[in-house]
Amino acid sequence: MLTCSHRPPCPGCPRFGEPGIATAAHAALESLARAHGLPGVAVVSGATTGFRLRARLAIRGRLGAPKLGMFELGTHRVVHIPNCVVQHPLVNRVAAVVRRALVDAEIAPYAETVHRGLARYLQVVVERSSESAQVVIVGNSPTIEPFTRCFERICDRLGDELHSLWFNAQCERTNTILGRDYTHWCGPPSVVERFGGAAVHYPPGAFGQNNLDVAERIVDHVREQVPAGARVAEFYAGVGAIGLSVLPRVTHLRLNEVSPQSLQGLALGLDALAPVERDKIEVIAGSAGTMASAAVDADIVIADPPRKGLDRELLEHLVAAPPERFVYVSCGLDSFLADTARLTSSGAMRLSDLRVFNLMPYTEHVETVASFERA
C-alpha cells in the first residue's frame, strides 16, 4: 500500500492513493461523450510515484532551520516534504542539498508578514536524458550577490547531477512566485526534451508539464490528428512541444505564443532545425485572442490554453470560420465544457473524439484532448 509521511498536512495530493481521475470529472466527461454520441471515455494513466519532474517549493521557516515544501491550505505555513513520493528522487535530493547550503551560507528564509529574509522559492526541473536538474533559487534580492556562498555549495555538492543553476529576483510583496529577471550562474541555457524526435528547449521561466511520460502520450495523440500535408496553426504553443512534433507532417506551421520565456525556448528549438524544416514555420507573438486571424487558411487548428480556456476572440473566430479540424488540449474542465458548448451550439462544428489523460495523479485535475470536425 502506498503511503506518504507528509499527509496531513501537505495538500499536494488531495486524492492520494485513489486510482484514475476524480469521480465528478469522470462523470462530467462521460455525460459529454454520451451527449455527442461518442463511446465512454478511457483514462490514460502512467506512473503514480516519482513522476513529477518539475517542482516549485516554497522556502520558509527561520535562519538555520528552513523548510522547503508546500503551503498548508489557506496559509503561508510551509509543510516540509523531504521524502515526497510523487516527486522524482532527484527533486528531493536537490531540495536537501539546497536546504543544507542555505543553512551553511546563513541565508534567512523569506517571511511574508514583514517582507524580510532572502530565500523565497526553489524551482527544480529534471532533464530526462541527462538525469540532471535545472535549479532556480528565487530570492528577495535585486542581485545574486547575497547567494554567492550558497550557490558555490550547491554546485560542489550536486556535481554531475546539476544541469544548470539560476537566480531569479523577486522583490515584490506578491504571491507571484517568479520575477522577470534571471541571472545565469552555470550550465546550459535550457533543459532539452524530445517529443516525436524534435528537440524542445525549456529555459527556466518557460512553462512545462511536470509529468512528461503522460504529456508525451498527449503529444503523440495530437500528432495522430494531423494528416500529412496539412497546414497547421497552433495557439498557446509554449516552447513548441506539440508544434515541433508535428512539423515533419505539415507543409506550413504557425505557432502563436505570448510568454517571453516560452518564446525564447521556442527560438532555441527553431535554431536547432534544418533550414528546410525551419522555413515551414511562422512564429506569431502575442495573445491568442489578438492573433486569432493566424487560424485563417489552416486545415488544422490546435490550442492548448491555460485553465481559463480559449480567449474569447479566438473562440468566436473558430465558431464563425471553423477549420476542417480543431484539436483542443484542455487543462481546465469547467472552461473546456463551456467552450465545447459554444463551439458546437451553432452546428458548424461537431465533437468527434474525446480522450482523457491522468496528467496529475491524486489531484482533481484532468487533462482532455478533444477533436472537433467542421460539420
C-alpha positions in Angstrom: 0.0 0.0 0.0 1.3 3.4 -1.0 2.0 5.7 2.0 3.2 9.3 2.4 4.8 10.6 5.6 3.8 14.2 4.8 0.0 13.7 4.8 -1.6 15.5 6.5 -1.0 18.5 6.4 0.6 18.5 2.9 -2.2 19.4 0.4 -0.3 18.4 -2.7 -2.2 15.1 -3.3 -5.8 15.5 -2.1 -6.8 12.2 -3.6 -3.7 10.3 -2.5 -3.9 6.6 -3.3 -7.0 6.8 -5.4 -6.8 5.4 -9.0 -7.7 7.3 -12.1 -9.3 10.8 -12.2 -11.8 12.3 -9.8 -15.2 10.8 -9.9 -17.0 14.0 -10.6 -14.7 14.8 -13.5 -15.2 11.4 -15.0 -19.0 11.6 -14.7 -19.0 15.0 -16.4 -16.9 13.8 -19.3 -18.9 10.6 -19.7 -22.0 12.8 -19.9 -20.4 15.0 -22.5 -19.4 11.9 -24.6 -22.9 10.5 -24.5 -24.5 13.8 -25.5 -22.3 13.8 -28.6 -22.8 10.2 -29.5 -19.2 9.2 -28.5 -18.2 6.0 -26.7 -17.3 6.1 -23.0 -14.1 7.9 -22.2 -11.0 5.8 -21.4 -8.4 7.3 -19.0 -4.7 7.2 -19.9 -2.6 6.9 -16.8 1.1 6.5 -16.1 3.4 6.1 -13.1 1.9 7.1 -9.7 5.3 7.6 -7.9 8.3 9.6 -8.9 6.6 11.1 -11.9 6.9 14.8 -11.0 10.0 16.1 -12.9 9.2 19.7 -12.3 8.5 21.2 -8.8 8.3 24.6 -7.2 8.8 24.5 -3.4 8.3 27.4 -1.0 11.2 28.2 1.3 10.1 29.4 4.7 11.0 28.8 8.4 13.8 30.5 10.2 17.5 31.1 10.0 19.3 27.8 10.4 16.1 25.8 10.0 14.5 26.4 6.6 11.5 24.4 5.5 11.1 23.5 1.8 7.7 22.4 0.6 4.1 23.3 0.1 1.8 25.8 1.8 -0.9 24.4 4.1 -4.3 25.2 2.6 -5.3 28.8 3.2 -2.0 29.7 5.0 1.6 30.7 4.4 2.8 27.9 6.7 5.1 25.6 4.8 4.9 21.8 5.1 8.4 20.4 4.8 8.4 17.5 2.4 11.9 15.9 2.2 10.6 12.5 1.1 7.8 13.3 -1.3 6.9 10.1 -3.1 5.4 11.7 -6.3 8.5 13.8 -7.0 11.4 12.4 -8.9 14.1 11.3 -6.4 16.5 13.9 -7.8 14.0 16.7 -6.9 14.1 15.5 -3.3 17.9 15.3 -3.4 18.2 18.8 -4.8 15.9 20.2 -2.1 18.0 18.6 0.6 21.2 20.0 -0.9 19.7 23.5 -1.2 18.4 23.4 2.3 21.9 22.5 3.7 23.5 25.2 1.5 21.1 27.8 2.9 22.0 26.8 6.4 25.7 26.8 5.8 25.6 30.2 4.0 23.4 31.6 6.8 20.7 32.8 4.4 17.4 33.6 6.1 14.1 32.2 4.6 11.6 34.7 3.5 8.7 35.9 5.8 5.6 37.4 4.1 4.4 39.4 7.2 7.5 41.5 7.5 8.7 41.2 3.8 12.2 40.1 5.1 14.5 37.2 4.5 16.2 36.3 1.3 15.2 32.7 0.1 11.7 32.6 -1.2 11.3 29.6 -3.6 13.2 26.7 -5.2 12.3 25.5 -8.7 13.7 22.2 -9.9 13.4 20.7 -13.4 14.8 17.3 -14.1 16.1 16.7 -17.7 15.3 13.1 -18.6 18.2 12.4 -20.9 21.0 13.6 -18.5 19.2 12.8 -15.2 20.4 16.2 -14.1 18.5 19.2 -12.6 18.0 22.7 -13.7 17.8 24.7 -10.4 16.4 28.1 -9.8 16.6 29.9 -6.4 14.1 32.8 -6.1 15.3 35.5 -3.8 14.1 38.6 -2.1 17.1 40.5 -3.5 17.7 42.5 -6.7 21.0 40.8 -7.3 22.6 37.4 -6.8 25.4 38.6 -4.5 23.9 37.6 -1.2 23.6 34.0 -2.5 27.1 33.6 -3.8 28.3 31.2 -1.0 25.1 29.3 -1.2 25.4 28.8 -4.9 29.0 27.6 -4.6 28.0 24.9 -2.2 25.1 23.8 -4.4 27.5 23.4 -7.3 30.0 21.4 -5.3 27.5 19.1 -3.7 25.4 18.3 -6.7 28.2 17.8 -9.1 27.1 16.0 -12.3 23.5 16.0 -11.0 23.4 19.7 -11.6 22.3 20.7 -15.1 22.3 24.5 -14.5 21.9 27.0 -11.7 20.0 30.2 -11.8 19.0 33.1 -9.6 15.6 34.8 -10.0 14.9 38.2 -8.4 11.5 38.6 -6.9 11.4 41.6 -4.5 7.7 42.4 -4.7 5.2 41.8 -2.0 3.2 39.3 -4.0 2.2 35.7 -4.3 3.6 35.5 -7.8 6.5 33.1 -7.5 8.9 34.2 -10.2 10.2 37.6 -11.1 11.1 38.8 -14.6 14.9 38.8 -14.2 17.1 35.7 -14.2 20.8 35.5 -13.5 22.7 32.5 -15.0 25.3 31.0 -12.7 26.4 27.9 -14.6 25.3 25.2 -17.1 23.3 25.1 -20.4 20.7 27.7 -21.2 17.8 25.3 -21.3 16.6 21.8 -20.4 16.1 19.8 -23.6 13.4 17.2 -24.1 12.2 15.4 -27.2 8.7 14.7 -28.4 8.4 12.9 -31.7 12.1 13.5 -32.4 12.2 17.3 -32.2 14.4 19.0 -29.6 12.3 21.1 -27.3 14.0 23.7 -25.1 12.9 24.9 -21.7 14.6 28.0 -20.3 14.0 28.3 -16.5 11.0 30.7 -16.9 9.1 28.7 -19.6 6.0 26.7 -18.8 6.5 22.9 -18.9 4.5 19.9 -17.8 5.7 18.0 -14.7 4.6 14.6 -15.8 6.4 14.1 -19.1 5.6 10.5 -19.7 1.9 11.2 -19.8 2.5 14.6 -21.6 4.4 12.7 -24.3 1.3 10.4 -24.8 -0.8 13.6 -25.2 1.6 14.9 -27.8 1.6 11.6 -29.7 -2.2 11.6 -29.8 -2.4 15.2 -31.1 0.1 14.3 -33.8 -2.1 11.5 -34.9 -4.9 14.1 -35.6 -2.7 15.9 -38.1 -2.9 14.4 -41.7 0.2 14.5 -43.9 0.5 17.7 -45.9 -1.8 19.8 -43.6 -1.4 23.5 -42.9 -1.5 23.9 -39.1 -1.9 26.8 -36.7 -1.2 26.2 -33.0 -2.3 28.7 -30.3 -0.7 28.8 -26.8 2.2 26.9 -28.4 4.6 27.4 -25.5 8.1 26.2 -26.3 6.8 24.1 -29.2 6.3 20.6 -27.6 3.3 19.9 -29.8 4.1 22.1 -32.8 7.6 20.8 -33.4 6.5 17.2 -33.1 4.0 17.6 -36.0 6.5 19.5 -38.2 7.5 16.5 -40.4 3.9 16.0 -41.3 2.9 19.5 -42.3 3.5 21.9 -45.2 3.2 25.1 -43.1 3.1 25.7 -39.3 2.1 28.9 -37.5 3.0 29.0 -33.8 1.4 31.6 -31.5 2.7 32.3 -28.0 2.7 35.4 -25.7 5.2 34.5 -22.9 8.7 35.9 -23.5 10.4 33.0 -21.7 8.5 30.4 -23.8 9.2 32.4 -27.0 12.9 32.2 -26.0 12.7 28.5 -25.7 10.9 28.2 -29.0 13.6 30.2 -30.7 16.2 27.8 -29.3 14.2 24.9 -30.8 13.9 26.6 -34.2 17.6 27.4 -34.3 18.4 23.6 -34.0 16.2 22.7 -37.0 17.5 22.1 -40.5 16.7 25.1 -42.8 14.1 23.1 -44.8 12.1 22.5 -41.7 12.7 26.0 -40.2 11.3 27.5 -43.4 7.9 25.8 -42.8 7.4 27.8 -39.5 5.9 31.2 -38.8 6.1 32.4 -35.2 3.3 34.9 -34.3 4.0 36.5 -30.9 1.0 38.0 -28.9 -2.1 36.9 -27.2 -4.2 34.2 -28.8 -7.2 36.5 -28.9 -5.3 39.3 -30.6 -3.8 36.9 -33.1 -6.9 34.8 -33.8 -6.5 35.6 -37.5 -3.5 33.2 -37.5 -6.1 30.4 -37.9 -7.1 31.7 -41.4 -6.3 29.2 -44.1 -5.2 26.5 -41.6 -6.6 23.0 -42.2 -5.9 22.0 -38.6 -6.0 24.4 -35.6 -4.5 23.2 -32.3 -5.0 25.0 -29.0 -3.5 24.3 -25.5 -4.8 27.2 -23.4 -4.3 27.8 -19.7 -7.1 26.8 -17.3 -9.3 29.8 -18.2 -9.8 28.3 -21.6 -9.9 29.8 -25.1 -9.5 33.6 -25.5 -13.0 35.0 -26.4 -11.8 36.4 -29.8 -10.2 33.0 -30.8 -13.4 31.1 -29.7 -15.6 33.5 -31.8 -13.2 33.1 -34.8 -13.4 29.3 -34.7 -17.2 29.4 -34.5 -17.5 31.9 -37.3 -14.9 30.2 -39.6 -14.4 26.6 -38.4 -11.3 24.8 -39.8 -11.5 21.2 -41.0 -10.4 20.0 -37.6 -9.8 21.7 -34.3 -7.8 19.9 -31.7 -8.3 21.2 -28.2 -5.9 20.3 -25.4 -7.5 21.4 -22.1 -6.3 21.6 -18.5 -9.4 23.2 -17.1 -12.6 21.1 -17.1 -15.1 23.8 -16.5 -13.7 26.1 -19.2 -13.5 23.1 -21.6 -17.1 22.2 -21.1 -18.2 25.8 -21.6 -16.0 26.2 -24.7 -17.3 22.9 -26.1 -20.9 24.1 -25.7 -20.1 27.3 -27.6 -18.1 25.5 -30.4 -21.0 23.1 -31.1 -24.0 25.2 -30.4 -24.4 26.6 -34.0 -24.0 23.2 -35.6 -20.9 24.4 -37.6 -18.7 22.0 -35.6 -19.2 18.7 -34.0 -17.2 16.9 -31.3 -15.8 13.8 -32.9 -13.3 12.5 -30.4 -12.6 12.8 -26.7 -9.6 11.4 -24.8 -8.8 11.8 -21.1 -5.3 11.8 -19.5 -4.4 11.5 -15.8 -1.6 14.0 -16.0 -1.6 14.9 -12.3 -2.4 11.7 -10.3 -4.1 12.2 -6.9 -5.5 15.6 -7.7 -8.8 17.0 -9.0 -7.1 18.0 -12.2 -7.9 16.3 -15.5 -6.4 16.8 -19.0 -8.6 16.3 -22.0 -7.8 16.2 -25.7 -10.9 16.8 -27.9 -11.2 16.8 -31.7 -13.9 18.9 -33.4 -14.7 18.5 -37.1 -16.3 21.0 -39.4 -19.9 19.9 -39.9 
